[in-house]
Amino acid sequence: MKRLPVLLAFACAPLSLAAQDAHYGARLEGFDYPHPVQHFGFASQEQVLEMAYLDVAPKTPNGRTVVLLHGKNFCAATWESAIAALTGAGYRVIAPDQVGFCKSSKPQRYQYSFGQLAANTRALLETLGIERAAIVGHSMGGMLAARYALQYPDATGQLVLVNPIGLEDWKAEGVPWRSVDEWHARELKTGFDSIRQYQQTVYYGGQWKPEYERWVEMLGGMYAGDGKAAVAWSQALTSDMVFNQPVMYEFPKIAVPTTLFIGQKDRTAIGKDQAPPELAKRLGDYPALGRRAAAAIPGATLVEFADLGHSPQVEAPARFNAALLDALTP
């Protein structure tokens, strides 16, 4: 993957020329992934779609497979360091881009649901001959991973949730509902500056490092490119999915070994920007939400990172990877 010269040294620094010049296609054409990208073609909802994915083999296989599910503002490429650590420990790693995201198809009409994305992922794994795997999900991918484990418990060896969103039901808490058109209008305003500001606020505990700029470039480049319309529409549809399809109520039904990794400085909450001030202050309390989720999931193990935010695998990869390998050890 490209490693960009970065001019940002701190939060208020100007936009880097490297990011400003990034223009990618609707399927992230032009942005390199750390491993060869493959494509799974399948029929869904009366259309032919493609899921891009990474399938990375270890040099010395241990016979186990780990599936890495990205978040809403992330892609398979964001798992780069985790893929290296896992394959180095003998795991085969599958990291897909979900339909509607990154290098995968962005259909104009699609009934997005976590059940559908789980079914798409299961179809991919079956095509690859993978009957059972450890499922690791970050952010929105945590909601998907939970749904996958509920839907396919026999195919889920372990479940690992990394700062998953959906640990609270924002609508039930009082966050105002948005129409898809409203989500879309919001997405059309997205650019490098708004992406960076949001990540600085919630992803890394307010601490910005130059290496984070590559992920701003990845996302911002899609909005800056000629595929912006398709990207913004897909993101609006998936925002509606995230807001309206909570999985937290089904946590007690999860029947596979589960580990939660929770960066304690995370304050992510969908819709917080239009919530009443007093409500916004108490949303996204990940220290409390993580403990509540661990108590709700039978036999769950909770691992807390006191100094990390929403993306511990990006913020402290060595520490995160060590904890992940420890959690996956039989």
LINLIN-V23594 format. One record per residue. N is the residue number from 0. RES is the residue in three letters. PHI is phi as a letter, one per 30 degrees, with the letter a starting at -180 (NA if undefined). NEAR is the number of other C-alpha atoms within 10 Angstrom. Layout:
n & res & phi & near
N & RES & PHI & NEAR
N & RES & PHI & NEAR
This chain:
n & res & phi & near
0 & MET & NA & 11
1 & LYS & d & 9
2 & ARG & c & 8
3 & LEU & c & 15
4 & PRO & d & 14
5 & VAL & c & 17
6 & LEU & c & 15
7 & LEU & d & 18
8 & ALA & c & 11
9 & PHE & a & 13
10 & ALA & e & 14
11 & CYS & c & 8
12 & ALA & d & 9
13 & PRO & d & 11
14 & LEU & d & 15
15 & SER & d & 16
16 & LEU & d & 13
17 & ALA & d & 14
18 & ALA & d & 24
19 & GLN & d & 15
20 & ASP & d & 13
21 & ALA & d & 20
22 & HIS & b & 23
23 & TYR & c & 22
24 & GLY & d & 20
25 & ALA & d & 25
26 & ARG & c & 19
27 & LEU & h & 23
28 & GLU & d & 15
29 & GLY & j & 13
30 & PHE & c & 19
31 & ASP & d & 13
32 & TYR & c & 17
33 & PRO & d & 16
34 & HIS & b & 15
35 & PRO & e & 10
36 & VAL & c & 19
37 & GLN & c & 14
38 & HIS & b & 16
39 & PHE & c & 18
40 & GLY & c & 14
41 & PHE & a & 13
42 & ALA & c & 10
43 & SER & a & 14
44 & GLN & h & 10
45 & GLU & i & 7
46 & GLN & a & 10
47 & VAL & c & 11
48 & LEU & b & 19
49 & GLU & b & 22
50 & MET & c & 24
51 & ALA & d & 22
52 & TYR & a & 23
53 & LEU & c & 22
54 & ASP & b & 16
55 & VAL & c & 19
56 & ALA & c & 17
57 & PRO & d & 18
58 & LYS & d & 12
59 & THR & b & 12
60 & PRO & d & 14
61 & ASN & c & 12
62 & GLY & i & 9
63 & ARG & c & 15
64 & THR & b & 23
65 & VAL & c & 23
66 & VAL & c & 25
67 & LEU & c & 26
68 & LEU & c & 29
69 & HIS & d & 26
70 & GLY & d & 25
71 & LYS & d & 19
72 & ASN & c & 17
73 & PHE & b & 22
74 & CYS & b & 25
75 & ALA & e & 26
76 & ALA & d & 24
77 & THR & d & 21
78 & TRP & d & 19
79 & GLU & e & 18
80 & SER & d & 16
81 & ALA & d & 21
82 & ILE & d & 29
83 & ALA & d & 16
84 & ALA & d & 19
85 & LEU & d & 22
86 & THR & d & 20
87 & GLY & d & 15
88 & ALA & c & 15
89 & GLY & j & 17
90 & TYR & d & 25
91 & ARG & d & 23
92 & VAL & b & 23
93 & ILE & c & 23
94 & ALA & b & 25
95 & PRO & d & 28
96 & ASP & c & 26
97 & GLN & d & 26
98 & VAL & e & 23
99 & GLY & j & 28
100 & PHE & b & 26
101 & CYS & h & 28
102 & LYS & c & 26
103 & SER & c & 22
104 & SER & e & 21
105 & LYS & b & 24
106 & PRO & d & 17
107 & GLN & d & 13
108 & ARG & b & 11
109 & TYR & a & 17
110 & GLN & d & 12
111 & TYR & d & 17
112 & SER & a & 18
113 & PHE & d & 22
114 & GLY & d & 15
115 & GLN & d & 18
116 & LEU & d & 18
117 & ALA & d & 21
118 & ALA & d & 17
119 & ASN & d & 20
120 & THR & d & 23
121 & ARG & d & 19
122 & ALA & d & 15
123 & LEU & d & 20
124 & LEU & d & 18
125 & GLU & d & 12
126 & THR & d & 11
127 & LEU & d & 12
128 & GLY & i & 9
129 & ILE & c & 15
130 & GLU & d & 14
131 & ARG & b & 20
132 & ALA & a & 20
133 & ALA & d & 24
134 & ILE & c & 26
135 & VAL & c & 25
136 & GLY & b & 25
137 & HIS & c & 27
138 & SER & h & 23
139 & MET & e & 24
140 & GLY & d & 25
141 & GLY & d & 28
142 & MET & d & 25
143 & LEU & d & 30
144 & ALA & d & 30
145 & ALA & d & 27
146 & ARG & d & 25
147 & TYR & d & 25
148 & ALA & d & 24
149 & LEU & d & 20
150 & GLN & d & 16
151 & TYR & b & 14
152 & PRO & d & 17
153 & ASP & d & 13
154 & ALA & c & 18
155 & THR & c & 22
156 & GLY & d & 19
157 & GLN & b & 21
158 & LEU & b & 29
159 & VAL & b & 25
160 & LEU & c & 25
161 & VAL & c & 28
162 & ASN & h & 31
163 & PRO & d & 27
164 & ILE & d & 30
165 & GLY & i & 24
166 & LEU & d & 23
167 & GLU & b & 21
168 & ASP & c & 20
169 & TRP & d & 23
170 & LYS & d & 16
171 & ALA & d & 11
172 & GLU & d & 13
173 & GLY & j & 13
174 & VAL & d & 21
175 & PRO & d & 13
176 & TRP & d & 16
177 & ARG & c & 16
178 & SER & d & 12
179 & VAL & e & 17
180 & ASP & d & 13
181 & GLU & d & 12
182 & TRP & e & 19
183 & HIS & d & 21
184 & ALA & e & 14
185 & ARG & d & 13
186 & GLU & d & 20
187 & LEU & d & 16
188 & LYS & c & 10
189 & THR & d & 16
190 & GLY & a & 18
191 & PHE & e & 22
192 & ASP & d & 15
193 & SER & d & 13
194 & ILE & d & 16
195 & ARG & d & 21
196 & GLN & d & 15
197 & TYR & d & 12
198 & GLN & d & 23
199 & GLN & d & 19
200 & THR & d & 17
201 & VAL & b & 19
202 & TYR & d & 24
203 & TYR & b & 24
204 & GLY & i & 20
205 & GLY & i & 18
206 & GLN & c & 15
207 & TRP & c & 19
208 & LYS & b & 15
209 & PRO & e & 13
210 & GLU & d & 15
211 & TYR & d & 17
212 & GLU & d & 22
213 & ARG & d & 19
214 & TRP & d & 20
215 & VAL & d & 22
216 & GLU & d & 26
217 & MET & e & 25
218 & LEU & d & 25
219 & GLY & d & 25
220 & GLY & d & 27
221 & MET & d & 28
222 & TYR & d & 27
223 & ALA & d & 22
224 & GLY & d & 18
225 & ASP & d & 14
226 & GLY & c & 19
227 & LYS & e & 21
228 & ALA & d & 18
229 & ALA & d & 20
230 & VAL & d & 27
231 & ALA & d & 24
232 & TRP & d & 23
233 & SER & d & 23
234 & GLN & d & 23
235 & ALA & d & 21
236 & LEU & d & 22
237 & THR & d & 24
238 & SER & d & 22
239 & ASP & d & 20
240 & MET & d & 16
241 & VAL & d & 21
242 & PHE & d & 19
243 & ASN & c & 17
244 & GLN & b & 14
245 & PRO & d & 20
246 & VAL & c & 20
247 & MET & d & 20
248 & TYR & d & 13
249 & GLU & c & 13
250 & PHE & e & 18
251 & PRO & d & 14
252 & LYS & c & 13
253 & ILE & d & 21
254 & ALA & c & 18
255 & VAL & b & 20
256 & PRO & e & 19
257 & THR & b & 25
258 & THR & b & 22
259 & LEU & c & 25
260 & PHE & c & 25
261 & ILE & b & 26
262 & GLY & d & 27
263 & GLN & d & 22
264 & LYS & c & 22
265 & ASP & d & 25
266 & ARG & b & 25
267 & THR & d & 23
268 & ALA & a & 23
269 & ILE & d & 20
270 & GLY & i & 19
271 & LYS & e & 19
272 & ASP & d & 10
273 & GLN & c & 13
274 & ALA & d & 20
275 & PRO & e & 12
276 & PRO & e & 10
277 & GLU & d & 8
278 & LEU & d & 14
279 & ALA & e & 18
280 & LYS & d & 12
281 & ARG & c & 12
282 & LEU & d & 21
283 & GLY & i & 22
284 & ASP & d & 17
285 & TYR & d & 26
286 & PRO & e & 17
287 & ALA & d & 11
288 & LEU & d & 20
289 & GLY & d & 22
290 & ARG & d & 16
291 & ARG & d & 14
292 & ALA & d & 20
293 & ALA & d & 19
294 & ALA & d & 15
295 & ALA & d & 17
296 & ILE & d & 21
297 & PRO & e & 16
298 & GLY & i & 15
299 & ALA & d & 19
300 & THR & c & 17
301 & LEU & c & 16
302 & VAL & c & 18
303 & GLU & c & 17
304 & PHE & c & 16
305 & ALA & d & 12
306 & ASP & c & 14
307 & LEU & c & 22
308 & GLY & c & 29
309 & HIS & d & 27
310 & SER & b & 28
311 & PRO & d & 25
312 & GLN & d & 23
313 & VAL & c & 21
314 & GLU & d & 22
315 & ALA & b & 15
316 & PRO & e & 17
317 & ALA & d & 15
318 & ARG & d & 12
319 & PHE & d & 21
320 & ASN & d & 19
321 & ALA & d & 13
322 & ALA & d & 13
323 & LEU & d & 21
324 & LEU & d & 15
325 & ASP & d & 10
326 & ALA & d & 19
327 & LEU & d & 18
328 & THR & d & 6
329 & PRO & e & 6
